[in-house]
Amino acid sequence: MTLSVVYEPRGRAREYSPLALNLYRGCSHGCQYCYASDVLHMQVEEFHKPVPRAGIIAKLVQDAKALQAAGNQKPILLCFTCDPYQDIEERRGITRQALEILLRHEQPVQILTKGGRRSIRDFDLLAEHKARCTYAATLTFTDPEDLARYEPGADTYAGRVAALRAAHRLGIETWVSCEPVIDPAQTLAIIKETHEYVDQFRVGKLNARSGDMAKIEAVIDWHRFAREAVDLLQDLGAKYYIKEDLKPFLRQRQLGV
């Protein structure tokens, strides 16, 4: 089956979803750790001025028809190289159109966003099709100053938590991406504070290539964080998935290395 815009992720992204869809080219959230501009071979300044991908809706209609005809049951994640609820979505509404198309063609959908309250307006669609929909938020910090520094265009921690609560109340399955981990103490606090309305936590680490982020990664005790995270999740009775990049540190700790 040949598809135009729905694709199979590779590498680390594959752990999150077997299929994905990127609706915009670029993202205005401005996250310091973001890898997507490199993947798309875009200058950072250009990447931070997002536009809808050319012909995205027409191409998605064709992909959705093909997936439905093939009986696809694999969830499609929105999005990896952009955020489906960055501020441009309020003007363009591409994400809502995409959801309507995918759900009309009986496709399972996962949303992963830092858009928080901007995403709530589409919860009517998710609630109507809750058997096919999952809502997820990336949570990195509880501290507003850290959020403003590392994720200046994204919604606040409180805003993202409010969206998770709202989804949970509507019976929509939820999960949280605890990745990247930049301040382990804040990540543990996030798990503790949100576990009552999060159906699963997916916990990774920080994977930096160079610069200040690489310096932060180098000084974090990943063995300690992995053990503390798993202990906390188990104590809370929370469902969780430890990402492949973090698993070796957990295994080494178990072996006493």
PyMOL commands that set and color helices and strands:
alter all, ss='L'
color gray80, all
select helices_A, chain A and resi 11-15+36-39+44-47+56-69+88-92+94-104+116-128+130-132+144-150+157-169+184-197+211-219+222-236+247-254
alter helices_A, ss='H'
color red, helices_A
select strands_A, chain A and resi 6-7+19-21+24-25+51-52+76-78+109-113+133-138+173-178+200-203+240-242
alter strands_A, ss='S'
color yellow, strands_A
deselect
rebuild
show_as cartoon
